Amino acid sequence: MTTTARSADVARDTAETRIRVRLNLDGSGQATLATGIGFFDHMLDQIARHGLIDLDVQCQGDLHIDGHHTVEDVGIAIGQAVRQAVGDKRGITRYGHSYVPLDEALSRVVIDFSGRPGLVLDARFASAMIGGFDTQLVHEFFQGFVNHAQVTLHIDNLKGVNAHHQVETIFKAFGRALRMALTPDARAAGQVPSTKGTL
């Protein structure tokens, strides 16, 4: 695991997955993605594009079983990379939120770089599968992310009857909330955004 500036390069190898994540929090939204799950790659692209994060994810997983290990472990690796890249959090906004619609679907995501992992996800997806992607894995991805990024994350799908639209609004809103939270706060340059003095 190595970091420079607000970028990180994380390798995670297990008996189930081999993953390499490279990201730059101050990027332009460029993404190179190869997880073996097309819809999941599409969702990771939303994070990069709407978060203005350059993101490279390469994963070889045990897809002959199912997508669970791949999606969860990619969430873990991205969480590790974000935590490394953000460093001691001096000068960041800390909190971020976003509402994103897509046709009939609407989602809200709120994030806090609190140093305390916590996930609340309220979504009732209209179908169990989107192509080869199991919608239960949305929770697994974000649980892996929050545990290792050490953030508090609230996700609510407020409306939607098309599962593709529901999940896409979640990932887009997550990208935008992440972008807001990680944006430097010009009025608090060099300060840790907490009365405790550490996060």
FIBA-559868 format. One record per residue (C-alpha): residue in three letters; y, z, x. Coordinates in steps of 0.001 Angstrom, whole numbers, plus 500000, padded with zeros to 6 digits. Each point is the difference from the previous one (the first is absolute). Layout:
// residues N
ALAYZX...
//
This chain:
// residues 199
MET500000500000500000THR503308498923501557THR503588499947498758THR503304498516501106ALA503282500381498119ARG499147499808496275SER496794498065500516ALA496370500991500409ASP496647498532500970VAL496955501826498604ALA496307499241500479ARG497427501750497804ASP496294499344500498THR497230501613497954ALA496449499086499029GLU501495498487496819THR503173498227501139ARG501801498701503071ILE503744499896499430ARG503098499084501995VAL503423500624498475ARG503254499013501656LEU503295500582498250ASN503734500031500563LEU502006502043497499ASP503146498028500885GLY498479496589499471SER500757497131497652GLY496968500154497707GLN497631497790501973ALA496295500622499422THR496731498900501593LEU497134501340497915ALA496236499628500150THR498002502682498176GLY497411497734498406ILE501299500876496511GLY502451497366498822PHE501744502031497305PHE500381502965502363ASP501629497742502598HIS502366498836497253MET500945503623499256LEU500537500882503670ASP502290496976500203GLN502098501569497217ILE500454503157502091ALA501121497967502996ARG502306497671498068HIS501687502575497807GLY499999502728502637LEU501399497646502675ILE497186501173502261ASP498262497649502412LEU496328500702499383ASP496870498726501724VAL496708501278498577GLN496642498799501279CYS496886501588498511GLN496297499375500239GLY498327502155497368ASP496644500432498312LEU500871497707497092HIS496292499325499433ILE500038503488498415ASP503375499806498234GLY503700500187500759HIS500343503785499919HIS499821500769503730THR502219497055500904VAL502797500899497577GLU499907503741500663ASP499856499632503781VAL502829497473500064GLY502066502540498040ILE499136502624502613ALA500918497721502917ILE503302498899498439GLY500811503649499305GLN499294500888503636ALA502166497117501182VAL502934500918497742ARG499844503633501090GLN500012498967503660ALA502788497462499549VAL502348502323498095GLY499760502699502670ASP501827503282499359LYS501856498477497011ARG503448500655501405GLY502646497987498187ILE497781498545497257THR500932500159496319ARG496664501800499350TYR499803499304496252GLY499450496631498389HIS499387498733496493SER499630496700498210TYR499297498528496577VAL498459496523500078PRO499143497767497012LEU497703496997499877ASP500014498360496603GLU498623502649497609ALA499124502504502738LEU502298502670501432SER499330502575502721ARG501940502827501634VAL499322501337503498VAL501699503019501602ILE499327501041503609ASP501002502977502131PHE499375500126503762SER499399503706499545GLY497324500596502619ARG497740501125497144PRO497361497562498732GLY499878499743496225LEU499208497226497538VAL500542499869496246LEU498956496646498541ASP500130499309496275ALA498719496525499172ARG497590498726497377PHE499077496533501120ALA499188497396497361SER496869498857501815ALA497611501448502582MET500022496963502300ILE502622497535501211GLY498005497224501623GLY497890501877502552PHE502293503043500030ASP499001503215498212THR503112501553498440GLN498640503508500777LEU500792499181503634VAL503752500140499343HIS499661503783499964GLU497779499975503107PHE502525497926501965PHE502926502252499184GLN497969503193500506GLY499081498832503493PHE503620499079500665VAL501571503290498888ASN497414502133501814HIS500846498383503329ALA503684499104499563GLN500517503560498715VAL502207499009497110THR500287501032496367LEU499543496999497716HIS500356499705496225ILE498853496747498402ASP500291499225496295ASN499066496769498317LEU502226500277496944LYS499006496822498168GLY497604497108500324VAL497109498172498392ASN499060497746502926ALA498319501854502873HIS501223497534502631HIS503572500582498872GLN499521503784499836VAL498665500288503543GLU502524497559501421THR502938501950498564ILE498592503149501636PHE499753498421503445LYS503408498350499745ALA501636503246498879PHE498220501852502801GLY501378497550502564ARG503546500390498689ALA499779503803499794LEU498637500100503540ARG502869497826501185MET502575502297498400ALA498465503182501424LEU499775498590503526THR503523498537500064PRO502237501837502474ASP502591502202498296ALA503310499274501736ARG501446503348498878ALA497087501964501459ALA499456498236503308GLY497729502005502267GLN499371502688497406VAL496655500969498494PRO500495499714496210SER498768503501499183THR501513503478499850LYS496947501155501978GLY501059497856502954THR496615498306500233LEU497777497817497834
//
